[in-house]
């Protein structure tokens, strides 16, 4: 048994090192879809987090709680909602996005948006409101004052971005339902791992798992170094 697993691990490494076309097509789809969803979402969601933290308007408490609730919704439920919207009988059926990367991006936007908004709101709330008021009093325009706050909160904001990206990069339910797991088109890392494991083809599943593990290590060490660089040094 030990030898067989060693052989599987060697096969997985070989797939990565030799740039197997099928394997890297899966990786390409996964990263292109998730990065697109993140880039579309990041600016408006951070802005929404800022407004929820500092603005005062009717329904603010209800909206905040709704966003926090949306973080707990299983991705397969979001996938079902998007599927119904994009199906032929759905409200957005004319877009013909079902079983396409655009449909997957839409689903991942709905998954990562609540995370980005909630974590951004928490970050802005943790900062003394007087920092914003002082900047405005000294003549800084709204955009300059926001950039000043973002500079102070860069670690917390980056943690929010990494958390949102990790969530959509590793989710299975929504991608499977909306994308359809079509080879070379909508098959991403999580759906491929699920498929190959069910088929007993562990080499490709392990290789894809290695990619996610390596990415997780990069994120962890990068955030650790960033936190260390922002901490005050002891005299």
C-alpha positions, 0 to 999 in steps of 0.5 A: 500500500505504501509503495502504491501511494508513493507511486501516486505521489510521483505521478502527481508531481510529474503532472505538475512538473511536466505541465500536463495540458489537462491539469494546467487547463483546470488550474487556468480556468480556476484562477481566471474565473476566481480572479475575475470575480474578485477584481469585479467585487473588491472595490465596490465591496470595500466601499460598501464596507466603509459606508456601513461603518461610517454612514448613518441611514435608515435600514443600516442595521438590517442591511449589515445583518443581512450581509452577515447572514449571507456569509453563512449560506452554503455555496450550493444554495447560491449555485441553485439560485444562480442556476434558476436565474440563468436557466431558460425559464429564469429571469436572466435566461436570455444571457445564456450564461448557464454552464459558462465561465460568466455564470461561474463568475456571477456565482462567485461574486455572490459568494465573496461579496458578503465576506469582503463587505463584512470584513471591510466594515469590521476593519473600518469600525475598528479604526477610530472614527476621529481619524476620518473626521480629522482628515476631512477637517484638515481639508482632505477630500473624501477620496484622499481621506479614504486612501488614508484609512486604507493605508492604516488598515492595509493588513485587515483589508488584505486579510479580507481579500485573501479570505474572499479569494480563498473562499471562491477558489475552493468552493465546489457547490456553486461551480458544479451547478452553474458551470457544469464541470465541462472539461477545458471550459468550466472545470476548475480545481475543486470540481476536478478534485471531486470528479477525479477522486470519485473516479479513483484517479488520485494522481490528478486530484493530489496534484491539484490539491498540491496547488491549493496547498502551495497557494495557501502557504504563500498567502499565510507567509505573506500575511505573516510578513506584512503583519510583522512589518506593521508591528511596532518594534521594541526598543 
